[in-house]
Amino acid sequence: MPDAQSLKTINKHKLVYVICLILSSAVFLGETFLGLFFKLHCLVSDASSNLVDTIMYAVSIWAVSQTLKHQRRTTYFICLIQFVIGMFSLSFFVVGVVEVSHSNPDWMIMIISSSVSFVVSLVQSIIIYRTEHKGSVGKTNAIFTYIGLLSAFCGILSGIVIMFLMKSPHVTHDWYDTPDLVVSLVFSSLIIFQSIKIFVDIKRNKKVDIIQ
């Protein structure tokens, strides 16, 4: 039975995860709609990251008060979900390359949406960093939250690059989709790699501290 101080810490973590859950859910719904409607691959990639974050925070609300064994299993589950959705995001990139639609990406939508996602991820990162997570679940959440922050930032850069490409008379129509596809590829691969890395690290180190 946890003491009063442990219960206070657990409730603090739960509150953090509830706030992050609400923020991630909102960004996921917005970016999914915009990404699919405007065929912006980097938004779909970032939306995939936010979907995983949403699931991750929801599960963590329960896991934070559980034993070391349950926390480790929760971390495995989070990594599995990250891997599956990372593969989905990667497949969306492949479809974009095969179709070779050479569309005119809406860079303004990309910049605005990625900026909102960046602000949300920044808030989440600050909250999680200040909460001082020590367990496997907390560390995993922190890593993937920081990846989401970086993904949103690169989405902004991608939109800016596309804006300049479309305004340049020296760049052909075929190159307009390139920054969008590159960002989608990089972060789909990063999510897959990180999920495998965390899974292997937890397997190697069975003695992960419980959040205290």
N, C-alpha and C positions, 0 to 999 in steps of 0.2 A: 504493500500500500504506500503510495508516494506521500511524502510529508507536505506541509503547507507551502514551503518554498518551491518544491518540485511542481506542485499543482499550479502555482502562480506562473511558473515558467512555461508549463505545458499550455495553459490557457492563453498566454501571450503568443506562443507559436501558432496556436489554432486561429487566433484573431488575425495574425499576419497572413495565414494561408487563405482565410475567408476573403480578405481584402484583395489579395492577389488573384484569387479565383474569379471574383466578379470582374476585375479589370481584364484578365485574359479572355474570359468568355465574350466580353463586349468587342474586343479587338478581333478575335477569331471570326465572329459573325460578320463584322464589317469588312474585313480583308478577304474573307471567302467570297462574299457577294461581289465585291469590286474586282477581285482577281479573276474570277470566272467570267464575269460579265464583260470586262475589258480585255480578257486574255493576257493578263500581266503575271508572268511566271514567278517573279520574285515576291509578289504579294501572296500568291498561293503557297509558296515556300514558307514565308513568314507566318501565314495563317496556320499552316501545319504545325509550326513551332508553338504557336499560341494554343492550338488544340491540345498538344501534348502537355503544355504547361497547365491548362485547365484541368485535365485528368490528373496530372501530377499533384496539383494543390488540393484537389478534392480527396484523393487517396491519402495525402499527407495529414489532412485534418484528423483522420482516424488513426494513422500510423504513429503520430507524434507521441501518443500516450501508451503505445504498446511496448512489448519487450524487444530486446535486441534481435531475437530471431524473427519476429514479425517485421521489424524495421528493415532487416536485410532482405526479406522476401518482397517487401514493398519496393525496395530499390531495384530488385530484379524485374519486377512488374513494370516499373517506370521505364527502365532501359529497354524492355521488350516493346512497349508502346512507342517509345522514341524511334526504335529501329524500324518498326512496321510503317509508321507515318513518314519517316525519312525515306523509305523505299517508295512510298506512294508519291512523295514530292519529287523524287528522282525520276519516276516513271512519267510524271507530268512534264518534266524537262525534256525527256526523250521524245514524247509526243510532239512537243513544240519544235524540236529539231527536225523530226521526220516530216512534219506537215509543211515546214518552210513557208509559213503564211506571208512572211514579209509584210506584216501589218504596220500601221503607224501607232506605236505604243503611246498611250495617253500619259505623258511624263508628268503632267500637273497632278493627275489623280494619284500617280505613284508617289510623288513627293509628299503630298498632303497626307495620304494614308500612312506612309512609312514614318512621317514625322509624328503623327498621333501614336503609332505603335512604339516609336522610340521614346516618347515622353512617358508612356505607360510602363515600358520595360525599365526605364530609368528609375521611376518611382518604386517599382517592385524590387529592383536591385538594391536601392538604398535601404528600403525596409528590411529586406532579408539580410543585408550586410550588417545592419545595426542590431539585428536579433541574435547574432552570434551563434549560429547553428553549429553543433559539434557532431551530431550523429550522421549516419550514412544517408538517411533521407534528406536531412537539411543540406548536406554538402552537395548531393545530387541536384536538389532543387536550385541551389545557388548557381551551379555550373550551367544548367540549361537556361536559367533566367538571364545569365550574362551572355549566353549564345544568342538569345532572342534580342537582347539589346544591340549586339553587334550586327545581327541580321537586319534589324530595322534601320540602323545607320547606313549600311551598305545599300539598302533599298533607296534611301534618300540620294546617295551618291549616284546610283544607277539612273534615277530619274533626271538628275542634273546632267549626266553624261549624254543621255538620250536627247535631252533638250538641245544641247550643243550640236549633236550629230545631225538632228533634223533641221537645224538652222544653217548648217555648213553646206555651201554649194559644192564642196569637194568630196562629200560622202554620199555614196549611193544608197538607194532605198533598202537594199539587201542587208545593210549593217544596222539598221535601226533597232532590231530585236536583240542584238548581240549582248549589250550590257545586262539586259533583263535575264537572258538565258544563263549568262556567266554567274550572276548572283544566285540564281536558282540552283545551279549545279554545285557551286561551292558550299552553300549552306545545307543542301540535302546531304552532301557527302560528309560535312562536318557533324551533322546530327547523327548519322549512321556510325561514323567513327567514334564519336564520344560515347554513344550508348554501349558499343562493344567494349571500349576502354574501361568504362566504369564497372561494367559487369565483370570483366576480368580482374580488375583491381579488388573488388569486393570478394571474389572467389579466392584470391591469393591471401587476402587479409581478413580472416574470420573474426578477429578481435577488434571490431569497430565499436567505438564508444557509444553508449546510449546518450541521448540528449539529456542534459542535467541542468 
